[in-house]
Every structure is written in C-alpha cells, then in structure tokens.
C-alpha cells in the first residue's frame, strides 16, 4: 500500500471560493501543529519527491481583472498587509452585498491614490470622509487574484523550499548509502545534485563528531541567509509565530528564525 502526502491537499486550507467557511479554531490549532510536524514528515517518509516549478506559470480565469467597489462594500472585508500590498483575507458576516469582492483581491487605489498598507487605506478613507464624501461615493479599485499573490521567486531562492531540501539532505545522511537512490527523487537534476552533495557532507561531518557536524550546520545556516521569505501566504504570515498550534497572527519569530531552529533540530537525529 502506498500513501502520498501532498502538503496543500493534506492540510485544511483557508477559504478561496465564495461560500466556503473559514477554518474553525480547532482546525486552526491543528494546522499550526501540522506546520511544525511537516519537516519531520519529509524526513521520515519512505521517499520524497521534489517537483520542479520551472517553466511558465499557468494563468487563471479573472486573474488580474480590475474592478471597483465602494467603502460600504469594503466595510465587510477583513484586510491584511502582504509586504507592500493590501489584500482581502476574509469577511465579517457575509461577503460584500453586491458579491463583487472575493478572497485575496488586492486593493490597488482608493479614490485614485495608490495604497501599499492598511494604514494607507484607512488614511484615504478618512480623507474622503473629511471631504464630505459618502461611503457609496468612495471608489475602491481592486485587482482579482483567485489564488492569492503569485510567488515569482525562483524555487532555489526560497527559504521554505531550502528547508524542504535540507530535510532530504538529512535523510540522505541518515540512511545506508545503498538506499540513497531510493529515498529522494526530483525531475530536476540540479535539485538532486544539491541534495546528494549536502547529504554526503552531513554524513561525513557526523562521522567526525559533534564539532564537525556543528561546523557543517553553520555552513547551511549561512546559505539560508541568502534565501528569501516572501509574504505570499496568509497562513505563513499568521502561523509563523504559532507553529505550536497557537491561533492568530503573532510575529514572535521570523520565518528565517523558525527555519533555522528546525534545521538545528533535524541534525540532532544524525548518528
């Protein structure tokens, strides 16, 4: 019997279509626990497949479409900052009365003024109010993004992808050398070469003792400093500080600090 774990389909996702309910508090708690467990799922699975994301990105119907709403509609939307963008991440009660707004829509302008933060949105709304404009008269320009903000960063430069590959390096270092070609696969020769090289280096360092292993780990941690963590996922944005299952957007630790801690824990399993 073969069981396949595919992270997005195996975890409870946030709503992304009209009519879908948000996760319950218990589902949020379990999601946080799952994020903490995932590196060890990759580590202890019989085999891991690293699929390359190279090539042109698929486009989705309505993606990039520009439309307009007003402050009355916006009042029901829950907003969140994503770097220099503002996106709709939920609704209080029902969706906007006209049904025009949806999850992950990006707010581009308010009354013709570009916005890059929730603070910008609030300022523009207040300014419109001072001018005596009614909520229905305030024009909100939005851009449709059915599946959220695209991450255009190459996979090899992404911090979380680097962690996934590091898990496989540790896996290579742990198994018998005769099993190496049976535990990690990829459609990218470069990815396989990177993982095999890193795994071999960790194996040799572990044989030489804790000091050598610690020195090799520092090398990988220094490589991590060259990777990027983009705020493309509201789940990563909200759950980074809650990897123990806590609920809410707590920026207690950065993504880089979380990944560094996980990497340090993973190498403790090396002989």
Phi, psi and omega in degrees: 000133181246125177250135181245127175254117177239112197308311184297316183281343183264358179238150179290118184266161174291156179300142176222003176230149178304137178093345178283138180278157177284164177294146175284169178299322179292321177293323176297318179298315181293326178297316178299318177295322180295320178300321180291328184276337188304317178302328181279336170297313178298321185290318188259000174294154180296325180207149180236135178250121177257109184266128181291142179253017181288160181105169182294141179282143178287149176256156182240149178306134178077350181299128180088353178296137178257135178214176185232148175222185178231176184297329179297318177291319183296336184298336181270354185271143173261124186252156176214145176279134174235090185063241179259025179234156176240127182230156176277123181243003179174180180221142175271117185079233181267168176291172185309144188307320182278350181075014184281329183269151182215168177305140174075000175303142179259131175278119185264310182216153171236117185052041176083355181261126180297142179235144180232001180204163176299325178300320177297318180297313181296321180296316180296321179293318180295320180297320178295323180294320178296331179278001178082015180282136176282156181309322182290342183268348180278123185264119177255120177264128182233159177237131184285136176214085188305329181239025175088189183287132178289142174258102183272000181290133177304144185305321184291350179256001183269132183298316182290327175294322178299320177299316180300319179290324178295323176303318180288329174298315179297321179299315178300320181291334185274325186279164174297144184300334179288346183260357188306315184282004180248358187246341181225133181225156175198153174274003180247112178302325180296319180295314179299316180299318179297315182292316180296319179296312180296320179296318178297318179296319178293320179300312182294322179294320179296324179294331184275350175117170184304321183295317179293320179296318179297321180295319180292323178298320179299327176297314180292325177294326178291325175295323179301327181297341180270355181268165184242147176239106180266143178278066181263345184241125177294332177291315176297319181300318185271332190259353181305317180274000183235040183292350174273001179108003180293155184256142174109161182276097181243115182270047182294322180228147176281163176303318182298320178293320178298312182296319178300316180296317179297318179299319180294323178292322184298320184286347177293342179276353180286142181292000000 
